[in-house]
Amino acid sequence: MLINFDYVFDTNAFSQLFHSYYRKRFPTLWRLFDELIEDGKITSTKEVAREIEDDRVSEMRELAKVHKELFPVPTSLEADFVVEILSISHFQQIIEKKKILKGGKNADLFIIAGAKLVGATVVTQEKEKKNAAKIPNICHHFNIQCTTLEGFMELEKWEF
């Protein structure tokens, strides 16, 4: 049985949130964000947790440790959808050589697959670029909703 999350977060969206919106300065934002986590509205993937391990912000690393449920291991259905994405030769560019050389940390395909399978919106700071193999381009191709961190806040109707 698939759980219906609302959002699948990319590493860069978590980074933007943790690097720019300090808990002491934005308590309302963090209360609302934490509520979405507790309500099971936000998820990500194990690969994002692996990318977070190297982040300079300890609170972000702590999130991955404390909320392991946010970062599930990809399912076989997600792996099948990754294969479908990669069957389009142009999208194979998303697997960057430099990421492979740094230990194979590459969450993008699993973020997209997770969102597709649960009908969620991808939250990423990447922008769609013509003829690129970026998360928004792939989401657009497969009719998966995709937004930025600011767009996520707009969808939640947050104002501060």
Residue, then its C-alpha position, 0 to 999 in steps of 0.5 A: m500500500l502506498i502512502n499519499f505524501d504531499y511533497v518529496f523534498d530534494t536535498n537542495a530544498f532542505s539545504q535552502l531551508f536549513h541554511s537560510y531560515y534559522r529556527k530562532r529567527f523563523p519559529t513559525l515557519w519551523r513549527l509549520f514545517d515540523e507539523l507537516i513532517e509529523d502529519g506525514k505530508i513530507t518525504s524524501t529518499k534514502e539517497v537524500a539522507r546520504e547527501i545530507e550526511d556531508d552538510r555543514v549544518s548540524e541541524m540538517r544532519e540531525l533531521a536525517k538521523v531523527h526522522k529516518e521515516l522521511f528517508p525511506v529506501p526506494t521500493s522496487l516500483e520506484a526502481d522500475f520507474v527510474v528504469e523508465i526515466l533512463s530509457i529516454s536517452h536524453f535523461q541519462q545525463i542526470i547521472e553526473k560523472k562527478k557525483i559518481l566519482k564522489g561516492g555515487k550520491n545521486a538522489d534525483l531519480f529516486i525523488i522523481a520516482g517517489a513523487k510519481l508513485v505517490g502523486a506528490t509534488v517534488v520540491t527542488q531548487e533546480k530550475e527547468k532549462k531547455n533541453a536539460a536533464k534536470i529534475p523539473n524537466i523530467c517532472h514536466h515530461f512525466n506530468i509530475q508536479c514540481t515546485t521550489l521551496e518558495g512555491f511549496m510555501e505558497l502551496e501551503k499558504w504560508e505568510f510571515 
